C-alpha cells in the first residue's frame, strides 16, 4: 500500500503532521509476537526487532514515528541517507596571564600545519580524523630527504634519495625505536617520542569509543623567531572585561564574545576535562584558520 504526501503541514491521517515530498510505503511494525515485516523498501540486512509498538529504520532519522490509520509504520520507498555531521575537534590554547585557557573548534578532516622550522628544513603536519577526536596521521618532512608518516598503528619512512620505504608496526607493548637520518623515534603502547636533537615532540596515542587517534605535544621548541604552526603558538594574553549579561574577553584591543565551555586536554594521557573560554578559531589564533591549513600532509 503506497501513500504520497507532497505538501508541508499535511496531516497523515489522524496521527502526525509532516513536511515531506516523498512517497512512503506502509510497513507494519513488529508486535510482541515478532510478526514479519515487508522488506521491499529497505535493505536486506536491516533487522527490525522490537517488542514495543515502535520500529525505526536504523539508517534513517525521524523526528517522530509516522503511522497510518492501521498502525503501519511509514518508511520511504527510496532510502534517504541522512547527512553525517562533520567531526568537531576542539583545541586548547594556554593563557599567559589567566587561569582559564582559550578553546576553539575546527570542523572536518582538515590537514593542519603543526610545526615548521625553515632554518632546519623541518615541517610537521597532521590530518584530522573524520570520526575520532584527534589526528588520523602525522607527517614529518625532514630536509626533503625523509618523509615520516605516523598513524595509530604504524610508522612509515620514505627515503627520497634511495626510494626505500620502511614500515614498523606499533603493536608492541614494550619499547622500540627507529632512526631516519637525524630523526629518532622511540615508542611504547602509549606514546611516540620524536626528536632530531633540536626539536622534541611526543605523540600520544588516545582511544575514544573504540577509535584510535594521535595527539602531538611539543616538548622542546626549536630556537628561532620564524617558527610557525599550531604547536608553536605562544600562550594567549587576554583580560576579562565583562561577565554580565554575556562574557567578553579583550585580546589586542579587540573585545570578543565568548562562552564558558570545556574541552578534553589530550596533551595528557588521561585526557582530563578542562574548562575554557570558547570562541572562534580566528579570534583565538588572531589569524585566519586557513593560515594553518594545507591541501595535503
C-alpha positions as CSV (number, residue, x, y, z in Angstrom):
1,X,0.0,0.0,0.0
2,X,1.6,3.2,-1.2
3,X,0.8,6.7,0.1
4,X,2.2,10.0,-1.0
5,X,2.5,13.3,0.8
6,X,3.5,16.4,-1.2
7,X,2.6,19.3,1.0
8,X,4.1,20.7,4.1
9,X,1.9,20.5,7.2
10,X,-0.4,18.0,5.6
11,X,-1.9,15.6,8.1
12,X,-1.0,11.9,7.9
13,X,-4.5,10.6,8.7
14,X,-5.1,11.3,12.4
15,X,-1.6,10.9,13.9
16,X,1.1,13.3,12.7
17,X,1.9,16.4,10.7
18,X,4.7,16.2,8.3
19,X,6.6,18.3,5.8
20,X,7.9,15.8,3.2
21,X,7.7,15.4,-0.5
22,X,8.4,11.7,-0.7
23,X,6.4,8.6,-1.4
24,X,6.1,6.3,1.7
25,X,5.3,2.7,1.9
26,X,3.3,1.3,4.8
27,X,5.3,-1.4,6.5
28,X,3.7,-3.0,9.5
29,X,5.5,-2.7,12.8
30,X,6.5,-5.8,14.8
31,X,4.3,-6.7,17.7
32,X,5.2,-8.7,20.7
33,X,4.8,-11.8,18.6
34,X,7.5,-10.8,16.2
35,X,5.4,-10.7,13.0
36,X,7.3,-10.4,9.8
37,X,7.7,-7.1,8.0
38,X,7.7,-6.2,4.3
39,X,11.3,-5.6,3.3
40,X,10.9,-4.4,-0.3
41,X,11.6,-0.9,0.8
42,X,14.7,-1.5,2.9
43,X,18.0,-3.2,2.7
44,X,18.0,-7.0,3.3
45,X,20.4,-6.7,6.2
46,X,18.2,-4.3,8.2
47,X,16.7,-6.0,11.2
48,X,13.6,-5.0,13.0
49,X,13.4,-6.3,16.5
50,X,11.2,-4.5,19.0
51,X,8.7,-5.9,21.5
52,X,7.0,-2.5,21.7
53,X,4.9,-0.8,19.1
54,X,7.5,1.4,17.6
55,X,10.1,0.3,14.9
56,X,12.5,2.8,13.4
57,X,14.6,2.3,10.2
58,X,18.2,2.1,11.6
59,X,19.6,4.1,8.7
60,X,17.2,7.0,8.8
61,X,16.4,9.7,11.2
62,X,12.9,10.6,12.2
63,X,11.6,13.4,14.3
64,X,8.6,11.3,15.1
65,X,7.2,7.9,14.2
66,X,4.9,8.1,11.1
67,X,1.9,5.9,11.5
68,X,-1.1,5.3,9.3
69,X,-4.7,4.6,10.4
70,X,-4.0,0.9,10.5
71,X,-1.0,1.3,12.8
72,X,1.5,0.7,10.0
73,X,4.9,2.4,10.0
74,X,5.5,4.6,7.0
75,X,9.0,4.4,5.5
76,X,10.4,5.9,2.3
77,X,10.3,3.8,-0.9
78,X,13.8,5.1,-1.6
79,X,16.4,5.1,1.2
80,X,17.3,8.6,2.1
81,X,20.8,8.7,3.6
82,X,21.0,11.4,6.2
83,X,23.9,13.8,6.0
84,X,26.6,12.9,8.5
85,X,27.7,15.9,10.5
86,X,31.5,16.5,10.2
87,X,33.6,15.7,13.3
88,X,34.2,18.7,15.5
89,X,37.7,19.0,17.0
90,X,38.2,21.3,20.0
91,X,41.7,22.8,20.6
92,X,43.0,24.4,23.7
93,X,45.3,27.4,23.8
94,X,47.1,28.1,27.1
95,X,46.8,31.6,28.6
96,X,49.8,33.5,29.8
97,X,48.1,35.6,32.5
98,X,44.8,33.8,33.3
99,X,43.8,30.5,34.8
100,X,41.4,29.6,32.0
101,X,42.8,28.7,28.6
102,X,41.1,29.6,25.3
103,X,39.5,27.0,23.1
104,X,38.2,26.9,19.6
105,X,36.6,24.3,17.2
106,X,37.9,23.0,13.9
107,X,35.4,21.0,11.9
108,X,36.1,18.2,9.4
109,X,39.2,16.2,8.4
110,X,41.5,19.1,7.6
111,X,45.2,19.0,7.0
112,X,46.8,21.3,9.5
113,X,50.3,22.8,9.8
114,X,51.5,21.8,13.2
115,X,55.2,23.0,13.1
116,X,57.5,24.5,10.6
117,X,61.2,25.4,11.1
118,X,62.6,26.7,7.8
119,X,66.1,27.0,9.2
120,X,66.3,23.2,9.7
121,X,64.0,22.3,6.8
122,X,61.7,20.6,9.3
123,X,57.9,20.5,9.0
124,X,55.2,18.6,10.9
125,X,51.7,18.3,9.5
126,X,48.6,16.5,10.7
127,X,45.4,15.2,9.2
128,X,42.4,15.3,11.5
129,X,40.4,12.2,11.9
130,X,37.0,12.2,10.3
131,X,35.4,10.2,13.1
132,X,37.6,10.3,16.2
133,X,38.6,13.4,18.2
134,X,42.2,13.9,17.1
135,X,44.6,13.2,14.3
136,X,44.4,10.3,11.8
137,X,48.1,10.7,10.8
138,X,51.0,13.0,11.4
139,X,53.6,13.5,8.7
140,X,57.2,14.8,9.3
141,X,59.3,16.2,6.5
142,X,62.9,16.5,7.3
143,X,65.4,18.2,4.9
144,X,63.5,17.0,1.9
145,X,65.2,13.6,2.3
146,X,62.9,11.8,4.7
147,X,59.1,11.6,4.9
148,X,57.9,10.0,8.1
149,X,54.2,9.1,8.4
150,X,52.8,8.1,11.8
151,X,49.4,6.6,12.3
152,X,47.9,4.9,15.4
153,X,49.1,1.5,14.0
154,X,52.4,2.0,12.2
155,X,55.3,4.3,11.2
156,X,56.3,4.5,7.6
157,X,59.6,6.1,6.4
158,X,60.2,7.1,2.8
159,X,63.8,8.0,1.9
160,X,63.7,10.4,-1.1
161,X,67.3,9.7,-2.2
162,X,67.0,5.9,-2.3
163,X,63.3,5.5,-2.8
164,X,63.3,2.9,0.1
165,X,60.2,2.5,2.2
166,X,60.4,1.1,5.7
167,X,57.3,0.3,7.8
168,X,57.3,-0.6,11.5
169,X,54.1,-1.7,13.3
170,X,53.1,-0.1,16.6
171,X,51.6,-3.3,18.0
172,X,54.2,-3.9,20.7
173,X,53.6,-3.2,24.4
174,X,57.4,-2.9,25.1
175,X,59.6,0.0,24.0
176,X,61.0,0.1,20.4
177,X,63.0,2.6,18.4
178,X,63.7,3.6,14.8
179,X,66.0,6.2,13.2
180,X,65.7,8.0,9.9
181,X,68.6,10.4,9.2
182,X,68.9,12.5,12.3
183,X,65.3,11.8,13.5
184,X,64.9,9.2,16.2
185,X,61.6,7.7,17.2
186,X,61.1,5.7,20.4
187,X,57.6,4.3,21.1
188,X,55.6,2.3,23.6
189,X,51.9,1.4,23.5
190,X,51.0,4.9,24.9
191,X,53.3,7.4,23.0
192,X,55.8,8.0,20.3
193,X,58.8,10.2,21.2
194,X,60.2,12.0,18.1
195,X,63.5,14.1,18.2
196,X,66.1,15.4,15.8
197,X,68.4,16.8,18.5
198,X,66.9,20.3,18.4
199,X,63.2,19.7,18.5
200,X,61.4,17.1,20.5
201,X,57.7,16.1,20.2
202,X,55.7,13.4,21.9
203,X,52.8,12.0,20.0
204,X,50.2,10.5,22.4
205,X,48.1,7.5,21.4
206,X,44.5,8.0,22.5
207,X,41.4,5.9,22.1
208,X,37.8,7.1,22.2
209,X,34.6,5.0,21.6
210,X,36.8,2.3,20.1
211,X,38.5,4.7,17.7
212,X,42.3,5.4,18.0
213,X,43.8,8.7,17.2
214,X,47.0,10.8,17.7
215,X,47.7,14.0,19.6
216,X,51.1,15.8,19.3
217,X,52.7,17.7,22.2
218,X,55.7,19.9,21.6
219,X,58.3,19.2,24.4
220,X,61.3,21.1,23.1
221,X,60.6,24.1,20.9
222,X,63.1,24.8,18.2
223,X,65.1,28.0,18.5
224,X,64.5,30.9,16.1
225,X,62.0,33.6,15.5
226,X,60.3,32.2,12.4
227,X,58.8,29.1,13.8
228,X,55.2,28.5,12.6
229,X,52.4,26.1,13.2
230,X,49.7,25.4,15.8
231,X,52.2,23.8,18.2
232,X,54.4,26.9,18.0
233,X,51.7,29.3,19.2
234,X,52.6,31.4,22.2
235,X,50.2,31.5,25.2
236,X,47.3,33.8,24.8
237,X,47.2,37.1,26.6
238,X,43.7,38.4,27.5
239,X,41.7,40.1,30.1
240,X,38.1,39.7,31.2
241,X,36.2,42.9,30.5
242,X,32.6,41.7,31.0
243,X,30.7,38.9,32.7
244,X,27.1,40.1,32.6
245,X,24.9,39.7,30.6
246,X,27.4,37.7,28.5
247,X,31.1,37.3,29.0
248,X,33.6,39.2,26.9
249,X,37.4,39.0,26.7
250,X,39.8,41.6,25.4
251,X,42.7,40.5,23.2
252,X,44.9,43.1,21.5
253,X,42.3,45.9,21.9
254,X,39.6,43.7,20.5
255,X,36.5,42.7,22.6
256,X,35.4,39.2,21.8
257,X,32.2,37.4,22.8
258,X,33.0,34.1,24.5
259,X,31.2,31.1,26.1
260,X,32.3,29.2,29.1
261,X,32.8,25.7,27.8
262,X,35.0,22.6,28.3
263,X,37.5,20.6,26.3
264,X,39.3,17.3,26.7
265,X,43.0,18.0,27.2
266,X,44.7,15.4,25.0
267,X,48.1,16.8,25.9
268,X,47.9,14.3,28.8
269,X,47.4,10.5,28.7
270,X,44.2,10.5,30.8
271,X,42.8,13.5,28.8
272,X,41.2,15.4,31.7
273,X,38.3,17.8,31.0
274,X,39.4,21.5,31.1
275,X,37.2,24.5,31.5
276,X,37.9,27.1,28.8
277,X,36.7,30.2,27.0
278,X,35.2,29.1,23.7
279,X,35.5,31.5,20.7
280,X,36.0,31.3,17.0
281,X,39.3,29.9,15.7
282,X,40.1,33.3,14.1
283,X,39.7,35.1,17.4
284,X,41.8,32.6,19.4
285,X,44.5,32.4,16.8
286,X,44.4,36.1,15.9
287,X,44.8,35.0,12.4
288,X,42.7,33.2,9.7
289,X,42.4,29.5,10.2
290,X,43.4,29.0,6.6
291,X,46.9,30.2,7.5
292,X,47.2,26.8,9.3
293,X,45.5,24.6,6.7
294,X,47.2,22.6,3.9
295,X,46.0,20.8,0.8
296,X,47.8,17.6,1.9
297,X,50.2,16.5,4.6
